[in-house]
Amino acid sequence: MSNKNLISKNPALILVDIQKAFLEKDYPGFKRNNPNAELISGNILKKWRELKLPVIHVRHSSINPNSKLYKSKPGFEFNDFVKPLNDEIVLTKKVNSAFIGTNLEEILIDNKISTLVIVGMTTNHCISTTVRMSGNLGFDTYLISDSTACYNTQSIDGKTIDCDIIYQSALASLNEEFAKVIGSKDLFNLLA
């Protein structure tokens, strides 16, 4: 993937699941890394808007009425740092991938968008699934590492795996296989 002339590629910013549920201390009940992920995503969104590049917001709507991401719960709402504007596309998904159950791929193809910059929550779940599909579908994909975060996870033998290990492993599994993983500073340099 070439990093040169990123603006000339008319990249779409895909914001995945940046919702208020992830701010709740007990969601999903474990320690979280990278507490500034939403703020960084908001800064990226601000830059995208300044450059008048395409923006697509994707939110998760759980089918479980007890989930903090259920449509009637406060956690379903977009994080204040990334609230969509009226003219920005908003898609709602019920599974991990932003491409399944939405018309995301169709929107991108119709608008001749082949380069995606992905930000959002969480690294090892919806971000990983969306990035993998994006790469498999042939999109030139960038994942912004510090715009995403992980929670401590319970292993299959019941032990706790630290969120930083989950985060680093998820990023390493995606980098150069499905996407170019870069930090927000590097992204802003590519947009300068």
C-alpha positions as CSV (number, residue, x, y, z in Angstrom):
1,M,0.0,0.0,0.0
2,S,1.4,3.4,-1.0
3,N,1.1,6.1,1.7
4,K,1.8,8.9,-0.8
5,N,-0.9,11.3,-1.8
6,L,-3.5,9.9,0.6
7,I,-5.8,12.9,0.1
8,S,-5.7,12.4,-3.7
9,K,-7.1,8.9,-3.1
10,N,-10.3,10.4,-1.7
11,P,-10.2,8.1,1.3
12,A,-13.4,7.5,3.3
13,L,-13.3,7.7,7.0
14,I,-15.2,4.8,8.6
15,L,-16.0,5.4,12.2
16,V,-17.1,2.1,13.8
17,D,-19.1,1.8,17.0
18,I,-17.9,5.0,18.7
19,Q,-20.8,4.9,21.1
20,K,-21.4,6.0,24.7
21,A,-21.6,2.4,26.0
22,F,-17.8,2.2,25.8
23,L,-17.5,5.1,28.3
24,E,-19.4,3.2,31.0
25,K,-17.0,1.9,33.6
26,D,-18.6,-1.5,33.8
27,Y,-18.7,-2.1,30.1
28,P,-18.0,-4.9,29.4
29,G,-16.8,-5.1,33.0
30,F,-13.0,-5.2,32.6
31,K,-10.1,-2.8,32.4
32,R,-9.6,-0.9,29.2
33,N,-6.5,0.5,27.5
34,N,-6.2,3.7,25.4
35,P,-8.7,6.0,27.1
36,N,-8.2,8.7,24.5
37,A,-9.4,6.6,21.5
38,E,-12.6,8.5,21.1
39,L,-11.0,11.9,21.4
40,I,-8.4,10.9,18.8
41,S,-11.2,9.6,16.5
42,G,-12.9,13.0,17.0
43,N,-9.8,14.8,16.0
44,I,-9.5,12.7,12.9
45,L,-13.1,13.3,12.1
46,K,-12.6,17.1,12.4
47,K,-9.7,16.9,9.9
48,W,-11.8,14.8,7.5
49,R,-14.5,17.4,7.6
50,E,-12.0,20.3,7.0
51,L,-10.7,18.4,4.0
52,K,-14.3,17.6,2.8
53,L,-13.4,13.9,2.5
54,P,-16.2,11.2,2.7
55,V,-17.3,10.2,6.2
56,I,-19.4,7.2,7.1
57,H,-20.5,6.5,10.7
58,V,-21.4,2.9,11.7
59,R,-23.1,2.1,15.0
60,H,-23.8,-1.2,16.6
61,S,-27.4,-2.1,17.5
62,S,-27.5,-5.1,19.8
63,I,-30.5,-7.5,19.5
64,N,-30.1,-8.2,23.2
65,P,-32.4,-5.8,25.2
66,N,-30.1,-6.1,28.2
67,S,-27.1,-4.8,26.2
68,K,-25.8,-1.3,26.7
69,L,-25.8,-1.1,22.9
70,Y,-29.5,-1.8,22.6
71,K,-31.2,1.0,20.7
72,S,-33.3,2.2,23.6
73,K,-30.3,2.4,26.0
74,P,-28.2,5.6,26.5
75,G,-25.0,3.6,25.5
76,F,-26.4,3.3,21.9
77,E,-25.9,7.0,21.3
78,F,-22.8,8.3,19.4
79,N,-20.0,9.5,21.6
80,D,-20.0,13.3,21.8
81,F,-16.6,13.6,20.0
82,V,-18.0,12.0,16.8
83,K,-21.6,13.0,16.5
84,P,-22.7,12.8,12.9
85,L,-23.7,15.9,10.9
86,N,-26.9,15.8,9.0
87,D,-25.3,15.2,5.6
88,E,-23.0,12.4,6.8
89,I,-24.0,8.7,6.2
90,V,-25.0,6.7,9.3
91,L,-25.3,2.9,9.0
92,T,-26.5,0.6,11.7
93,K,-25.3,-3.0,12.0
94,K,-26.2,-5.9,14.2
95,V,-23.0,-8.0,13.9
96,N,-19.3,-7.3,14.1
97,S,-18.6,-6.4,10.5
98,A,-19.6,-3.0,9.2
99,F,-20.1,-4.7,5.8
100,I,-22.7,-7.3,6.9
101,G,-26.3,-6.2,7.0
102,T,-25.5,-2.7,5.7
103,N,-25.0,-1.2,2.3
104,L,-21.5,0.0,3.1
105,E,-19.8,-1.9,0.2
106,E,-22.4,-0.6,-2.3
107,I,-22.0,3.0,-1.0
108,L,-18.2,2.8,-1.5
109,I,-18.4,1.2,-4.9
110,D,-21.1,3.7,-6.1
111,N,-18.9,6.6,-4.9
112,K,-15.7,5.1,-6.5
113,I,-14.0,4.9,-3.1
114,S,-11.3,2.4,-2.8
115,T,-9.3,3.7,0.2
116,L,-10.6,3.4,3.7
117,V,-9.3,4.8,7.0
118,I,-10.9,2.9,9.9
119,V,-11.2,4.1,13.5
120,G,-13.4,3.0,16.4
121,M,-14.2,0.3,19.0
122,T,-13.1,-2.3,19.9
123,T,-9.8,-3.4,18.4
124,N,-10.3,-7.2,18.7
125,H,-14.0,-7.3,17.9
126,C,-15.8,-5.0,15.4
127,I,-12.6,-3.2,14.3
128,S,-10.8,-6.4,13.5
129,T,-13.8,-7.9,11.7
130,T,-14.4,-4.8,9.6
131,V,-10.7,-4.4,8.8
132,R,-10.4,-8.0,7.7
133,M,-13.4,-7.8,5.5
134,S,-12.2,-4.4,4.0
135,G,-8.9,-6.0,3.1
136,N,-10.5,-9.1,1.7
137,L,-12.9,-7.1,-0.4
138,G,-9.9,-5.3,-2.0
139,F,-10.0,-1.9,-0.3
140,D,-6.8,-0.1,0.4
141,T,-7.2,-0.1,4.2
142,Y,-5.6,1.9,7.0
143,L,-6.3,1.2,10.6
144,I,-5.4,4.0,13.0
145,S,-4.0,2.3,16.0
146,D,-4.5,4.9,18.7
147,S,-8.1,5.5,17.7
148,T,-9.1,2.1,19.0
149,A,-8.9,0.2,22.3
150,C,-9.4,-3.2,24.0
151,Y,-10.6,-4.5,27.3
152,N,-9.1,-7.2,29.5
153,T,-10.4,-10.5,28.2
154,Q,-11.0,-13.8,29.9
155,S,-9.1,-16.7,28.3
156,I,-10.7,-20.1,27.7
157,D,-9.0,-21.4,30.8
158,G,-10.5,-18.6,32.9
159,K,-7.4,-16.4,33.3
160,T,-7.4,-12.7,32.6
161,I,-5.5,-11.5,29.5
162,D,-4.4,-7.9,29.9
163,C,-6.0,-5.4,27.5
164,D,-2.6,-4.2,26.2
165,I,-1.7,-7.7,25.2
166,I,-5.0,-8.2,23.4
167,Y,-4.6,-4.8,21.7
168,Q,-1.0,-5.4,20.5
169,S,-1.9,-8.9,19.3
170,A,-5.0,-7.7,17.4
171,L,-3.0,-4.9,15.7
172,A,-0.1,-7.2,14.8
173,S,-2.6,-9.7,13.3
174,L,-4.1,-7.0,11.0
175,N,-1.0,-5.1,10.0
176,E,0.3,-5.7,6.5
177,E,-2.1,-8.7,6.1
178,F,-5.4,-6.8,6.0
179,A,-4.4,-3.2,6.5
180,K,-1.6,-0.7,7.0
181,V,-1.7,0.0,10.8
182,I,-0.5,3.5,11.6
183,G,-0.9,6.0,14.4
184,S,-2.9,9.2,14.2
185,K,0.3,11.4,14.0
186,D,1.4,9.4,10.9
187,L,-2.1,9.8,9.4
188,F,-2.1,13.6,9.9
189,N,1.4,13.7,8.2
190,L,-0.1,11.9,5.2
191,L,-2.9,14.5,5.1
192,A,-0.6,17.5,5.3
